[in-house]
Amino acid sequence: MAKYNSLIPGVEIENIAEDFKNALKIEQYRLGKQALYFPAGLRWAYLPLSAIESVEGTHRSVTAGHCVTVTEHKPAVEFKTAAGSFQFNLEKPANLQKVLDAIGK
C-alpha cells in the first residue's frame, strides 16, 4: 500500500518522499514544492500543485454550543482542479495567507 495517495487519479509526482520531507508544515498540512499533503488515516494524501487551476481564500462558519450558540469564522482554502474542487480548513488567518503566497495562482 502506498504511503502517499494522489487526490487526482493519474497525476503523480516524482521524488515524492523527498518533496514531503522538505515540505513546510502549516497546521496539519504539509506544503512541498510539488504538492500539498494532508493526513488521511495512517497515510498522506496529496494534491499536486501542477493540477491546481485556481486557489482562493475563503471562510467557513463553525457553530458550537448547546444552549447558547456561538459562531466563529475560520479560514479555508479552496482549490479548483479539472477533477473538481477541494477545500482545506485552517485555524489561523495567518496560515491562510502563507498558503496563498506559496502557491501563488
Contacts in CASP RR format, 6 or more apart in sequence:
PFRMAT RR
TARGET T0000
AUTHOR 0000-0000-0000
METHOD contacts of the structure
MODEL  1
MAKYNSLIPGVEIENIAEDFKNALKIEQYRLGKQALYFPAGLRWAYLPLS
AIESVEGTHRSVTAGHCVTVTEHKPAVEFKTAAGSFQFNLEKPANLQKVL
DAIGK
1 43 0 8 1.000
2 43 0 8 1.000
3 17 0 8 1.000
3 43 0 8 1.000
3 44 0 8 1.000
4 16 0 8 1.000
4 17 0 8 1.000
4 20 0 8 1.000
4 37 0 8 1.000
4 43 0 8 1.000
4 44 0 8 1.000
4 45 0 8 1.000
4 46 0 8 1.000
5 40 0 8 1.000
5 43 0 8 1.000
5 44 0 8 1.000
5 45 0 8 1.000
5 46 0 8 1.000
6 12 0 8 1.000
6 13 0 8 1.000
6 45 0 8 1.000
6 46 0 8 1.000
6 47 0 8 1.000
6 48 0 8 1.000
7 45 0 8 1.000
7 46 0 8 1.000
7 47 0 8 1.000
7 83 0 8 1.000
7 86 0 8 1.000
8 47 0 8 1.000
8 48 0 8 1.000
8 51 0 8 1.000
8 81 0 8 1.000
8 82 0 8 1.000
8 83 0 8 1.000
9 83 0 8 1.000
11 48 0 8 1.000
11 50 0 8 1.000
11 51 0 8 1.000
12 48 0 8 1.000
13 19 0 8 1.000
13 34 0 8 1.000
13 35 0 8 1.000
13 46 0 8 1.000
13 48 0 8 1.000
13 50 0 8 1.000
14 34 0 8 1.000
15 34 0 8 1.000
16 34 0 8 1.000
16 35 0 8 1.000
16 46 0 8 1.000
19 32 0 8 1.000
19 33 0 8 1.000
19 34 0 8 1.000
19 35 0 8 1.000
20 30 0 8 1.000
20 32 0 8 1.000
20 35 0 8 1.000
20 37 0 8 1.000
20 44 0 8 1.000
20 46 0 8 1.000
22 32 0 8 1.000
22 33 0 8 1.000
23 30 0 8 1.000
23 31 0 8 1.000
23 32 0 8 1.000
23 37 0 8 1.000
24 30 0 8 1.000
24 31 0 8 1.000
24 32 0 8 1.000
24 98 0 8 1.000
24 102 0 8 1.000
26 90 0 8 1.000
26 95 0 8 1.000
26 98 0 8 1.000
26 99 0 8 1.000
27 90 0 8 1.000
27 91 0 8 1.000
27 92 0 8 1.000
27 95 0 8 1.000
28 38 0 8 1.000
28 39 0 8 1.000
29 36 0 8 1.000
29 37 0 8 1.000
29 38 0 8 1.000
29 88 0 8 1.000
29 99 0 8 1.000
30 36 0 8 1.000
30 37 0 8 1.000
30 38 0 8 1.000
30 44 0 8 1.000
31 37 0 8 1.000
31 98 0 8 1.000
31 99 0 8 1.000
31 102 0 8 1.000
31 103 0 8 1.000
32 49 0 8 1.000
33 49 0 8 1.000
34 48 0 8 1.000
34 49 0 8 1.000
34 50 0 8 1.000
35 46 0 8 1.000
35 47 0 8 1.000
35 48 0 8 1.000
35 49 0 8 1.000
36 46 0 8 1.000
36 47 0 8 1.000
36 49 0 8 1.000
36 79 0 8 1.000
36 88 0 8 1.000
36 99 0 8 1.000
36 103 0 8 1.000
37 44 0 8 1.000
37 45 0 8 1.000
37 46 0 8 1.000
38 44 0 8 1.000
38 45 0 8 1.000
38 46 0 8 1.000
38 47 0 8 1.000
38 88 0 8 1.000
39 45 0 8 1.000
47 79 0 8 1.000
47 81 0 8 1.000
47 86 0 8 1.000
49 103 0 8 1.000
51 81 0 8 1.000
51 82 0 8 1.000
51 83 0 8 1.000
52 79 0 8 1.000
52 80 0 8 1.000
52 81 0 8 1.000
52 103 0 8 1.000
52 105 0 8 1.000
53 80 0 8 1.000
53 81 0 8 1.000
53 82 0 8 1.000
53 105 0 8 1.000
54 79 0 8 1.000
54 80 0 8 1.000
54 105 0 8 1.000
55 77 0 8 1.000
55 78 0 8 1.000
55 79 0 8 1.000
55 80 0 8 1.000
55 99 0 8 1.000
55 100 0 8 1.000
55 103 0 8 1.000
55 104 0 8 1.000
55 105 0 8 1.000
56 77 0 8 1.000
56 78 0 8 1.000
56 80 0 8 1.000
57 75 0 8 1.000
57 76 0 8 1.000
57 77 0 8 1.000
57 78 0 8 1.000
57 96 0 8 1.000
57 100 0 8 1.000
58 75 0 8 1.000
58 76 0 8 1.000
58 77 0 8 1.000
58 78 0 8 1.000
58 87 0 8 1.000
59 73 0 8 1.000
59 74 0 8 1.000
59 75 0 8 1.000
59 76 0 8 1.000
60 73 0 8 1.000
60 74 0 8 1.000
60 76 0 8 1.000
60 87 0 8 1.000
60 89 0 8 1.000
61 71 0 8 1.000
61 72 0 8 1.000
61 73 0 8 1.000
61 74 0 8 1.000
62 71 0 8 1.000
62 72 0 8 1.000
62 73 0 8 1.000
62 74 0 8 1.000
63 69 0 8 1.000
63 70 0 8 1.000
63 71 0 8 1.000
64 70 0 8 1.000
64 72 0 8 1.000
74 89 0 8 1.000
74 90 0 8 1.000
74 91 0 8 1.000
75 89 0 8 1.000
75 90 0 8 1.000
75 91 0 8 1.000
75 92 0 8 1.000
75 93 0 8 1.000
75 95 0 8 1.000
75 96 0 8 1.000
76 87 0 8 1.000
76 88 0 8 1.000
76 89 0 8 1.000
76 90 0 8 1.000
76 96 0 8 1.000
77 87 0 8 1.000
77 88 0 8 1.000
77 90 0 8 1.000
77 96 0 8 1.000
77 99 0 8 1.000
77 100 0 8 1.000
78 85 0 8 1.000
78 86 0 8 1.000
78 87 0 8 1.000
79 85 0 8 1.000
79 86 0 8 1.000
79 87 0 8 1.000
79 88 0 8 1.000
88 99 0 8 1.000
90 96 0 8 1.000
90 99 0 8 1.000
END
